[in-house]
Amino acid sequence: VWKFYDDQFPIWNKISQYMANDCLYYCIAGHNAEKQPVCLKTEIVVDENGQQVCHKDGVGAVHGMTVGNTDPKDPSRFDILLVFTGRATLTNGESSMKKVSVQVLGSGDGRDLKVLKSQPFGVDLFERYPPKGFDVGGDHAWVDSTGKHVWVSCFRQMGVGAHMLDYETGKLLHSVTGLDKYIPGQYTYTAGLHGVGTLGQKGSYLVIATCSCHDINICIPTVPWSVPVPQSLWSTGVLFVVDLSSLEHSVQTIQV
């Protein structure tokens, strides 16, 4: 579970990092004596260089994670896509992605997870899409039914929207923007996303969940939008459904 205050001074500091570091864990699933589902083993993911996948200054920690494609020649090997995010602001911060190839070793209760390779992913989106010096605010990701495209949601001002990347290269192919201005008088920002199908295919949709607030500089979506909070401060979360069959296989930006 991502700590939203990663790298956000003074909440995140050496003491908070020592007491409750932000790391990516894996669970080897199984059953106990009562046949109830349990984690037979829970460990921090360690990369191919022996380094724990935990918070790093200037990088943040893993916020979004989705399972990618399985190796067609070896079903024990598959990809996981990690979205790293740091700082609790919507104007700027830090975020990036990695594509990580992993393998499940052993069998039964003796299974374990090994990282084979890690590589930067989505450089187009995270480094070239926003103006220099700004961050897009990477949040979550979803791989479409073809396994050829990855949709990534971004919440920060200079990247807010949903962006489609090429699974193999990470190249930015599509951007769905304008969500932040859909409801007048508030900042509506992209959060979770999931879908079915793929571009140009009938019955294919991308569903985007959003959060919102009135002041981008003081945006606290965890505050309840109900009494005793003044109604003038309330905002509305929106669930967008994007018809993927209406999009074409060409590089473009879609304005909502």
Helices and strands as residue ranges (DSSP letters): H 14-19, E 25-31, E 37-44, E 61-70, E 77-86, E 94-105, G 108-110, E 112-121, H 123-123, I 124-128, E 138-143, E 149-154, E 161-166, E 172-177, G 179-181, E 187-196, E 205-213, G 216-218, G 231-233, E 239-243, G 244-246, E 252-255
